[in-house]
């Protein structure tokens, strides 16, 4: 006998016993009140009628209850599985599959949301120096390994509320929440030093030392995300031109504000 059948049978027996007791009480009370005799037929009726009626009805009701409960359990499990699948698909569509960082689209969307909230954030663009040497000397597998380690270094050296994304190829972006220029430069320098001092390609005589160049730009209110990205890109290009393995933050906020003003000025 299965646990389900035992539960149904046990509950039905309890209900039947209660029905028998209630029938005896009502029947005998009525007979005594009406001064009717209590014979053997009264005992039979009070015993078997509840059994014949209460037992099947109770069994049917409790069987339906068990079926509904099983169905609810299955629906709950299906809902949990669907939610897990939805969360997994959401993560896959919004994150880079190799590094686990935000994808370019999700990163840009967060920039737009932060701008709409009126916060003063700062964008950092990080690009490995001479990354092609890693792929040429050690293969693309090692190149991917280096990108994953850079991603972990960015997570380690940034704050919990900051957003980190892989913007394409070997370029990374960091959205520093509520960070002004001075604080952003300090964080960028910490990122640069941490990556410069990290162990990268091991067991190779011609190992490549990995460094990064970083360009940064503050994000003014009402600034377009693409304009901010271009401004940080110019600073990154300047860091490369000045010898790499450095932080460039010379792009002024006024330039972005002027671009924004020209776009919003009525014609």
N, C-alpha and C positions, 0 to 999 in steps of 0.2 A: 504494500500500500504506500503510495507516494505521500510526501508531507502535505501536499495540497489537498488530497482526498481526506487525510486524517484531520486537517483543520476544518474542512467542510462538515465531516461527520461529527466531530466533537462539538462544534457550535450548534449543529442541528439537534443533537441529543440534549444539550443544555436547554435550548428553546422548547423542545418537546416536553421535557420534565416540567419546565415552568408552566407550559400550557396545561399539562395534566393536573398539576397542583391547583392552578386557577380554576379549572373546570370543576374539580372536586369541591372547591370552596364555594363557587357560585351555585352549582347544582344542589349540593346538600343544604346550603343556606336557604335557597328558594323552596326546597321541599319541606324543610322544617317550618318555614314561615307560612306555607300553604297547608301545613299539616298533612303532607303526603307521606306515604311510607317509603322508607329507604330499603329497597330490596337488592337482590343480586344483579338485576338488570341495570340499576342505577350505577352500581360499581363498574359494570362492563362498559356502559356508555361513557362514563367519566374517564375511563382508562383508554379505551381503544379509539374513540372518536378523535381525541386530540392527536393520538399517534398517527391515525390515517390521514388527518388533515395537516397538522403542524409539521410532521417530519418531511413530507415531500415539498411542502411550500418553503420551509426553512432551508432545505437542501438546495432547492432551485435558487433562492435568493442569495445564499452564501456562495454558491457556485458562480453566479453572475458577478458577485462582489470580487471573488478571486480573479475572474477573467478581466474585470475592469482594472484591478490592481496590477495584474501582469501587463496589461496593455499600457497603463500609465508608466510602469517601469521601463518598458521597451521604448515608449515615446521619449522618456527622459534620457535614456541612453542614446537614442537617435539624435535628440537635440544637442546633447553634449558632443557627440561625434561631429555633427554639422558645425557646431560652434568652433570646435578644434580645427576642422577643415577650413572654415572661413578665416580663422585667425592665421592659419598657416599660409593660405593663399594671399591674405592681406600682407603678411610679412614678406612673402616671396615677391609680390608686385612692388613693394615699397622699399626693398632692401637689395643690396648687391649680393648675389649668391656666393661670391668667393670670399669677400671680407666680412660680410654681415653688416656693413655700414649702410646708411641710407642711400637709396638710388638718387640719381640726379634730379628726377622729377619730384620725388618726395622732399629732397633737400630744398629745392627752389620753392616748393609749396610752403615749407616751414618758414622760409625767409619772408614770403608774402604775408603769412599769418602773423609773424612777429612784427612786421611793419604795420599791419593794420591795428595791432594792439597798442601802437604808439611807443614801443620800447626803443631804447637806443642800444642797438647791438652792433657787433663788429664781425666782418667776414674775413677769414683767413683762407688763402689758397696755398696749398702745399704741393710741391712737385719734386720728386727725387732728381738729383743731379746725375747726368750721364747714365741714365737708367739703361740705355741700350747696351752698355758694357756688361751689365749683369746678364742680359739675355744672350749676348754674343759669346761670352766666355763660359757661362755656366748653364745656358739653356733656359727656355721659357718656364720650365717647372720651378727652377730656382728663382726666376724673376717673379713668379706668382707668390712664392714663399716670402720674398722680400716685401711685396705689397701687403701681404697678410700681417707681417710683423710691423710694418709701418702703421697699419690700421690699429693694431693692438697698442702701439706706442701712443697714438693719438687719443685712444680711449683712456689710457693711463695718465696722460699729462693734461687732460682737460677736465672740466668740472662736470658734476652729474647733470646739470641742466642744459649743457651745451649740446648742439646737434653736430654730428659728424657724418659726412657723406663721401662717397666715391663718385666724382663728377664725370669720370670717363678716363679710360686708359690708366695712366699712373698718377693722375691729378686728384687730389683730395680737397675737400672743403670743410671748414670748421666755422660754425655759427656760434659766436661767443655771446651768451645772453647777458644783457645789462653790463657790457664792458666798454669802457671808454678807451681811447687810443693808448694811453700809458699802460693800462692794465693789459690790453691786448698785446702790446709789444712784449711785455714781460712773459706772458703765456707763450707767445710765438717763439721767443728765445729759449724758453724751457723745452718746448717741442724740438727745436733745432738741436740743442745740446744733447737731449736724450737720444735722439736718433743717431747723431754723430757718434755717440759713445756706445751704441748698442752692438752686440755680436751679431753679425749677419751671415756671411758665407763662411762656414767652417770646413776645415780639412782640405783647403785648396792653397797651393803655393802662390798662385796669382790672385788671391782673394781681392774682392772689390770692396772698398770702404764706401758705405752708403751715407750720403748726406742729402739734405733737402734745402731748397730755397723756398722762402715764404713771402708772399705779398699780402698786404692787409689793407682794408678800407672800412671806415665807419659807415654805418647805414643810417642816413638821415631819414626823418619821417617823410612819408610820401615819395620816397625814392623808388625808382623802378628796380626790380631785382636784377634784371639783365644789365642795367647801367652800373649797379654796384659790382656785379661780377666782372664787367669789363674794367672798371677802375682797379679792382684787386688784381686782375690779370696784368694790367700795365705795371703795377708795383712788382708783381712776380717776375715779369720780363726784366725789369730794372735790376732786381736781385741777381738774376742770371747774368746780366750784362756786367755787373760789378764784381763778378768772380765766383758766384754761387756760394752755397753754404752760408747764407746770410738772410736777414729779415729786412724787407723794404716796406716802409710805411709812409712814403713821401706824398702819396696822392691825397690831396686835401679834401675835406668835406665840402668846401665851397664849390669845387668843380661839379660834384654830384648835385648839389643844391641848384647850381646854375642850369644844369641839364634838366632837372625836374621843373624848374621855373619856366624854361622855354617850352616844355611839353604842355604845361597847364595854362600858359598865357593865352588869353582869347585872341583870336585873329580877326 
